Amino acid sequence: MKITFKNDICVAMDFVKICSTYKSPIDLCADGHYIVDAKSIMGVSAFAGGYDLDVTIYSDSESEREQFEADMMAFAI
């Protein structure tokens, strides 16, 4: 799913808080090759400068993936 933080570190911090509630691994990718752990405020803050990002959850649970997608709508492009 494509997301952005609109150049706002507070929005990035909210994103990390939401991602941290999930047990499954979540990656955040910029420019197709910079990947960080979406639960890491240090990694995510590097992308708080208004980049268009891809976020991916690695879960076998359909319900978890659906809930994650719903949570990410707040950051969707």
N, CA, C and O atoms as a printed pandas DataFrame, in Angstrom:
     atom_number atom_name residue_name chain_id  residue_number  x_coord  y_coord  z_coord
0              1         N          MET        A               1    0.842   -1.175    0.000
1              2        CA          MET        A               1    0.000    0.000    0.000
2              3         C          MET        A               1    0.887    1.238    0.000
3              4         O          MET        A               1    1.885    1.291    0.720
4              5         N          LYS        A               2    0.534    2.210   -0.788
5              6        CA          LYS        A               2    1.280    3.472   -0.867
6              7         C          LYS        A               2    0.815    4.417    0.242
7              8         O          LYS        A               2   -0.382    4.627    0.438
8              9         N          ILE        A               3    1.799    4.986    0.968
9             10        CA          ILE        A               3    1.492    5.930    2.034
10            11         C          ILE        A               3    2.465    7.100    1.990
11            12         O          ILE        A               3    3.444    7.073    1.244
12            13         N          THR        A               4    2.191    8.136    2.797
13            14        CA          THR        A               4    3.105    9.259    2.969
14            15         C          THR        A               4    2.899    9.839    4.363
15            16         O          THR        A               4    1.837    9.677    4.964
16            17         N          PHE        A               5    3.928   10.516    4.870
17            18        CA          PHE        A               5    3.833   11.188    6.163
18            19         C          PHE        A               5    3.710   12.697    6.000
19            20         O          PHE        A               5    3.663   13.421    6.995
20            21         N          LYS        A               6    3.658   13.182    4.768
21            22        CA          LYS        A               6    3.449   14.603    4.456
22            23         C          LYS        A               6    4.403   15.526    5.210
23            24         O          LYS        A               6    4.010   16.595    5.676
24            25         N          ASN        A               7    5.650   15.102    5.324
25            26        CA          ASN        A               7    6.695   15.939    5.920
26            27         C          ASN        A               7    6.408   16.274    7.388
27            28         O          ASN        A               7    6.741   17.365    7.851
28            29         N          ASP        A               8    5.795   15.345    8.117
29            30        CA          ASP        A               8    5.395   15.580    9.499
30            31         C          ASP        A               8    5.878   14.432   10.387
31            32         O          ASP        A               8    5.392   13.308   10.264
32            33         N          ILE        A               9    6.826   14.708   11.277
33            34        CA          ILE        A               9    7.387   13.679   12.158
34            35         C          ILE        A               9    6.337   13.140   13.113
35            36         O          ILE        A               9    6.408   11.973   13.498
36            37         N          CYS        A              10    5.365   13.953   13.506
37            38        CA          CYS        A              10    4.308   13.486   14.406
38            39         C          CYS        A              10    3.450   12.417   13.733
39            40         O          CYS        A              10    3.036   11.451   14.374
40            41         N          VAL        A              11    3.189   12.592   12.456
41            42        CA          VAL        A              11    2.437   11.584   11.698
42            43         C          VAL        A              11    3.252   10.295   11.610
43            44         O          VAL        A              11    2.698    9.202   11.735
44            45         N          ALA        A              12    4.548   10.414   11.397
45            46        CA          ALA        A              12    5.434    9.245   11.355
46            47         C          ALA        A              12    5.430    8.517   12.693
47            48         O          ALA        A              12    5.436    7.286   12.726
48            49         N          MET        A              13    5.419    9.256   13.788
49            50        CA          MET        A              13    5.382    8.633   15.121
50            51         C          MET        A              13    4.058    7.896   15.340
51            52         O          MET        A              13    4.046    6.813   15.925
52            53         N          ASP        A              14    2.957    8.466   14.879
53            54        CA          ASP        A              14    1.660    7.783   14.965
54            55         C          ASP        A              14    1.680    6.489   14.164
55            56         O          ASP        A              14    1.140    5.472   14.601
56            57         N          PHE        A              15    2.302    6.532   12.995
57            58        CA          PHE        A              15    2.440    5.343   12.151
58            59         C          PHE        A              15    3.179    4.234   12.894
59            60         O          PHE        A              15    2.737    3.086   12.892
60            61         N          VAL        A              16    4.298    4.569   13.527
61            62        CA          VAL        A              16    5.093    3.578   14.268
62            63         C          VAL        A              16    4.280    2.994   15.424
63            64         O          VAL        A              16    4.335    1.790   15.673
64            65         N          LYS        A              17    3.532    3.834   16.124
65            66        CA          LYS        A              17    2.692    3.345   17.227
66            67         C          LYS        A              17    1.689    2.319   16.740
67            68         O          LYS        A              17    1.490    1.286   17.380
68            69         N          ILE        A              18    1.051    2.599   15.599
69            70        CA          ILE        A              18    0.080    1.657   15.045
70            71         C          ILE        A              18    0.771    0.366   14.625
71            72         O          ILE        A              18    0.297   -0.723   14.948
72            73         N          CYS        A              19    1.881    0.477   13.910
73            74        CA          CYS        A              19    2.605   -0.718   13.453
74            75         C          CYS        A              19    3.082   -1.572   14.620
75            76         O          CYS        A              19    3.117   -2.799   14.520
76            77         N          SER        A              20    3.442   -0.942   15.705
77            78        CA          SER        A              20    3.963   -1.670   16.876
78            79         C          SER        A              20    2.900   -2.522   17.564
79            80         O          SER        A              20    3.234   -3.389   18.371
80            81         N          THR        A              21    1.637   -2.289   17.258
81            82        CA          THR        A              21    0.575   -3.100   17.860
82            83         C          THR        A              21    0.427   -4.456   17.173
83            84         O          THR        A              21   -0.262   -5.337   17.687
84            85         N          TYR        A              22    1.067   -4.631   16.019
85            86        CA          TYR        A              22    0.973   -5.878   15.264
86            87         C          TYR        A              22    2.129   -6.807   15.609
87            88         O          TYR        A              22    3.261   -6.364   15.807
88            89         N          LYS        A              23    1.827   -8.107   15.677
89            90        CA          LYS        A              23    2.871   -9.104   15.949
90            91         C          LYS        A              23    3.696   -9.415   14.694
91            92         O          LYS        A              23    4.882   -9.731   14.792
92            93         N          SER        A              24    3.082   -9.325   13.545
93            94        CA          SER        A              24    3.754   -9.673   12.283
94            95         C          SER        A              24    4.769   -8.604   11.894
95            96         O          SER        A              24    4.612   -7.437   12.252
96            97         N          PRO        A              25    5.820   -9.001   11.155
97            98        CA          PRO        A              25    6.789   -8.022   10.659
98            99         C          PRO        A              25    6.159   -7.088    9.626
99           100         O          PRO        A              25    5.310   -7.494    8.833
100          101         N          ILE        A              26    6.597   -5.833    9.656
101          102        CA          ILE        A              26    6.104   -4.819    8.728
102          103         C          ILE        A              26    7.301   -4.051    8.196
103          104         O          ILE        A              26    8.137   -3.589    8.973
104          105         N          ASP        A              27    7.390   -3.910    6.877
105          106        CA          ASP        A              27    8.477   -3.164    6.248
106          107         C          ASP        A              27    7.948   -1.890    5.610
107          108         O          ASP        A              27    6.806   -1.820    5.156
108          109         N          LEU        A              28    8.818   -0.885    5.590
109          110        CA          LEU        A              28    8.542    0.381    4.924
110          111         C          LEU        A              28    9.630    0.571    3.881
111          112         O          LEU        A              28   10.816    0.463    4.194
112          113         N          CYS        A              29    9.239    0.852    2.649
113          114        CA          CYS        A              29   10.183    0.935    1.536
114          115         C          CYS        A              29   10.050    2.273    0.813
115          116         O          CYS        A              29    8.943    2.727    0.524
116          117         N          ALA        A              30   11.193    2.897    0.526
117          118        CA          ALA        A              30   11.227    4.145   -0.245
118          119         C          ALA        A              30   12.080    3.932   -1.485
119          120         O          ALA        A              30   13.112    3.263   -1.436
120          121         N          ASP        A              31   11.648    4.494   -2.569
121          122        CA          ASP        A              31   12.385    4.438   -3.839
122          123         C          ASP        A              31   12.681    3.016   -4.305
123          124         O          ASP        A              31   13.608    2.802   -5.086
124          125         N          GLY        A              32   11.915    2.055   -3.841
125          126        CA          GLY        A              32   12.069    0.687   -4.299
126          127         C          GLY        A              32   13.244   -0.076   -3.747
127          128         O          GLY        A              32   13.374   -1.271   -4.015
128          129         N          HIS        A              33   14.129    0.586   -2.965
129          130        CA          HIS        A              33   15.270   -0.171   -2.458
130          131         C          HIS        A              33   15.728    0.222   -1.058
131          132         O          HIS        A              33   16.597   -0.458   -0.512
132          133         N          TYR        A              34   15.209    1.258   -0.456
133          134        CA          TYR        A              34   15.521    1.583    0.941
134          135         C          TYR        A              34   14.427    0.992    1.808
135          136         O          TYR        A              34   13.284    1.445    1.753
136          137         N          ILE        A              35   14.758   -0.011    2.608
137          138        CA          ILE        A              35   13.769   -0.718    3.419
138          139         C          ILE        A              35   14.147   -0.616    4.886
139          140         O          ILE        A              35   15.299   -0.836    5.261
140          141         N          VAL        A              36   13.158   -0.277    5.715
141          142        CA          VAL        A              36   13.358   -0.222    7.166
142          143         C          VAL        A              36   12.214   -0.944    7.856
143          144         O          VAL        A              36   11.151   -1.159    7.273
144          145         N          ASP        A              37   12.452   -1.314    9.106
145          146        CA          ASP        A              37   11.434   -1.907    9.957
146          147         C          ASP        A              37   10.420   -0.818   10.304
147          148         O          ASP        A              37   10.792    0.204   10.881
148          149         N          ALA        A              38    9.163   -1.014    9.968
149          150        CA          ALA        A              38    8.127   -0.006   10.189
150          151         C          ALA        A              38    7.817    0.196   11.673
151          152         O          ALA        A              38    7.079    1.115   12.028
152          153         N          LYS        A              39    8.370   -0.646   12.534
153          154        CA          LYS        A              39    8.160   -0.502   13.975
154          155         C          LYS        A              39    9.300    0.267   14.635
155          156         O          LYS        A              39    9.316    0.428   15.856
156          157         N          SER        A              40   10.246    0.738   13.842
157          158        CA          SER        A              40   11.422    1.459   14.333
158          159         C          SER        A              40   11.282    2.950   14.072
159          160         O          SER        A              40   11.262    3.382   12.919
160          161         N          ILE        A              41   11.183    3.738   15.136
161          162        CA          ILE        A              41   11.042    5.182   14.960
162          163         C          ILE        A              41   12.286    5.770   14.302
163          164         O          ILE        A              41   12.177    6.729   13.539
164          165         N          MET        A              42   13.447    5.225   14.577
165          166        CA          MET        A              42   14.675    5.729   13.951
166          167         C          MET        A              42   14.654    5.506   12.441
167          168         O          MET        A              42   14.997    6.402   11.671
168          169         N          GLY        A              43   14.251    4.314   12.027
169          170        CA          GLY        A              43   14.190    4.023   10.598
170          171         C          GLY        A              43   13.106    4.813    9.892
171          172         O          GLY        A              43   13.327    5.369    8.815
172          173         N          VAL        A              44   11.936    4.860   10.503
173          174        CA          VAL        A              44   10.801    5.552    9.888
174          175         C          VAL        A              44   11.040    7.053    9.816
175          176         O          VAL        A              44   10.628    7.697    8.851
176          177         N          SER        A              45   11.700    7.618   10.821
177          178        CA          SER        A              45   11.936    9.067   10.820
178          179         C          SER        A              45   12.802    9.505    9.631
179          180         O          SER        A              45   12.742   10.661    9.213
180          181         N          ALA        A              46   13.590    8.601    9.100
181          182        CA          ALA        A              46   14.394    8.927    7.920
182          183         C          ALA        A              46   13.514    9.198    6.702
183          184         O          ALA        A              46   13.933    9.876    5.763
184          185         N          PHE        A              47   12.286    8.661    6.723
185          186        CA          PHE        A              47   11.364    8.818    5.605
186          187         C          PHE        A              47   10.275    9.845    5.880
187          188         O          PHE        A              47    9.310    9.927    5.120
188          189         N          ALA        A              48   10.401   10.625    6.938
189          190        CA          ALA        A              48    9.350   11.576    7.310
190          191         C          ALA        A              48    9.384   12.834    6.450
191          192         O          ALA        A              48    8.600   13.756    6.675
192          193         N          GLY        A              49   10.271   12.883    5.477
193          194        CA          GLY        A              49   10.422   14.076    4.650
194          195         C          GLY        A              49    9.515   14.158    3.446
195          196         O          GLY        A              49    9.873   14.790    2.453
196          197         N          GLY        A              50    8.353   13.540    3.502
197          198        CA          GLY        A              50    7.393   13.680    2.419
198          199         C          GLY        A              50    7.550   12.678    1.283
199          200         O          GLY        A              50    7.009   12.896    0.199
200          201         N          TYR        A              51    8.273   11.594    1.503
201          202        CA          TYR        A              51    8.431   10.559    0.480
202          203         C          TYR        A              51    7.113    9.817    0.254
203          204         O          TYR        A              51    6.279    9.726    1.155
204          205         N          ASP        A              52    6.935    9.291   -0.951
205          206        CA          ASP        A              52    5.880    8.321   -1.205
206          207         C          ASP        A              52    6.471    6.962   -0.867
207          208         O          ASP        A              52    7.521    6.590   -1.392
208          209         N          LEU        A              53    5.804    6.225    0.004
209          210        CA          LEU        A              53    6.351    4.993    0.565
210          211         C          LEU        A              53    5.432    3.813    0.289
211          212         O          LEU        A              53    4.235    3.978    0.052
212          213         N          ASP        A              54    6.020    2.610    0.324
213          214        CA          ASP        A              54    5.256    1.365    0.265
214          215         C          ASP        A              54    5.376    0.685    1.622
215          216         O          ASP        A              54    6.477    0.541    2.153
216          217         N          VAL        A              55    4.248    0.268    2.179
217          218        CA          VAL        A              55    4.263   -0.449    3.452
218          219         C          VAL        A              55    3.702   -1.848    3.218
219          220         O          VAL        A              55    2.706   -2.021    2.515
220          221         N          THR        A              56    4.360   -2.849    3.822
221          222        CA          THR        A              56    3.980   -4.248    3.634
222          223         C          THR        A              56    3.977   -4.967    4.972
223          224         O          THR        A              56    4.948   -4.883    5.724
224          225         N          ILE        A              57    2.892   -5.676    5.276
225          226        CA          ILE        A              57    2.834   -6.540    6.448
226          227         C          ILE        A              57    2.992   -7.981    5.966
227          228         O          ILE        A              57    2.429   -8.361    4.940
228          229         N          TYR        A              58    3.753   -8.771    6.702
229          230        CA          TYR        A              58    3.993  -10.172    6.353
230          231         C          TYR        A              58    3.232  -11.044    7.341
231          232         O          TYR        A              58    3.756  -11.433    8.384
232          233         N          SER        A              59    1.986  -11.341    6.991
233          234        CA          SER        A              59    1.112  -12.085    7.886
234          235         C          SER        A              59    0.347  -13.141    7.117
235          236         O          SER        A              59   -0.067  -12.920    5.979
236          237         N          ASP        A              60    0.163  -14.300    7.751
237          238        CA          ASP        A              60   -0.654  -15.357    7.166
238          239         C          ASP        A              60   -2.127  -15.162    7.507
239          240         O          ASP        A              60   -2.992  -15.829    6.940
240          241         N          SER        A              61   -2.410  -14.255    8.427
241          242        CA          SER        A              61   -3.770  -14.027    8.886
242          243         C          SER        A              61   -4.487  -12.997    8.003
243          244         O          SER        A              61   -4.086  -11.836    7.920
244          245         N          GLU        A              62   -5.544  -13.454    7.357
245          246        CA          GLU        A              62   -6.341  -12.566    6.512
246          247         C          GLU        A              62   -6.940  -11.424    7.326
247          248         O          GLU        A              62   -6.971  -10.281    6.871
248          249         N          SER        A              63   -7.414  -11.734    8.526
249          250        CA          SER        A              63   -8.033  -10.695    9.353
250          251         C          SER        A              63   -7.007   -9.649    9.797
251          252         O          SER        A              63   -7.323   -8.462    9.877
252          253         N          GLU        A              64   -5.784  -10.090   10.084
253          254        CA          GLU        A              64   -4.746   -9.145   10.462
254          255         C          GLU        A              64   -4.377   -8.241    9.287
255          256         O          GLU        A              64   -4.194   -7.037    9.466
256          257         N          ARG        A              65   -4.265   -8.811    8.093
257          258        CA          ARG        A              65   -3.959   -8.013    6.902
258          259         C          ARG        A              65   -5.072   -7.001    6.612
259          260         O          ARG        A              65   -4.795   -5.859    6.244
260          261         N          GLU        A              66   -6.314   -7.418    6.775
261          262        CA          GLU        A              66   -7.435   -6.507    6.548
262          263         C          GLU        A              66   -7.444   -5.368    7.571
263          264         O          GLU        A              66   -7.670   -4.212    7.212
264          265         N          GLN        A              67   -7.200   -5.694    8.839
265          266        CA          GLN        A              67   -7.163   -4.665    9.874
266          267         C          GLN        A              67   -6.010   -3.698    9.630
267          268         O          GLN        A              67   -6.157   -2.490    9.817
268          269         N          PHE        A              68   -4.859   -4.232    9.211
269          270        CA          PHE        A              68   -3.699   -3.394    8.916
270          271         C          PHE        A              68   -4.014   -2.431    7.772
271          272         O          PHE        A              68   -3.686   -1.247    7.847
272          273         N          GLU        A              69   -4.640   -2.932    6.727
273          274        CA          GLU        A              69   -4.995   -2.077    5.596
274          275         C          GLU        A              69   -5.951   -0.965    6.043
275          276         O          GLU        A              69   -5.822    0.179    5.607
276          277         N          ALA        A              70   -6.894   -1.297    6.898
277          278        CA          ALA        A              70   -7.823   -0.286    7.414
278          279         C          ALA        A              70   -7.073    0.764    8.237
279          280         O          ALA        A              70   -7.358    1.957    8.126
280          281         N          ASP        A              71   -6.122    0.329    9.059
281          282        CA          ASP        A              71   -5.327    1.257    9.872
282          283         C          ASP        A              71   -4.453    2.165    9.007
283          284         O          ASP        A              71   -4.220    3.322    9.354
284          285         N          MET        A              72   -3.980    1.645    7.899
285          286        CA          MET        A              72   -3.083    2.412    7.033
286          287         C          MET        A              72   -3.809    3.447    6.178
287          288         O          MET        A              72   -3.166    4.307    5.576
288          289         N          MET        A              73   -5.130    3.376    6.116
289          290        CA          MET        A              73   -5.889    4.333    5.310
290          291         C          MET        A              73   -5.650    5.782    5.788
291          292         O          MET        A              73   -5.788    6.720    5.003
292          293         N          ALA        A              74   -5.300    5.960    7.042
293          294        CA          ALA        A              74   -5.028    7.295    7.567
294          295         C          ALA        A              74   -3.775    7.903    6.931
295          296         O          ALA        A              74   -3.599    9.121    6.949
296          297         N          PHE        A              75   -2.914    7.064    6.374
297          298        CA          PHE        A              75   -1.651    7.517    5.783
298          299         C          PHE        A              75   -1.629    7.354    4.262
299          300         O          PHE        A              75   -0.639    7.692    3.613
300          301         N          ALA        A              76   -2.705    6.845    3.704
301          302        CA          ALA        A              76   -2.749    6.513    2.269
302          303         C          ALA        A              76   -2.628    7.753    1.394
303          304         O          ALA        A              76   -3.066    8.847    1.750
304          305         N          ILE        A              77   -2.024    7.539    0.251
305          306        CA          ILE        A              77   -1.871    8.622   -0.737
306          307         C          ILE        A              77   -3.172    8.741   -1.517
307          308         O          ILE        A              77   -3.284    9.586   -2.406
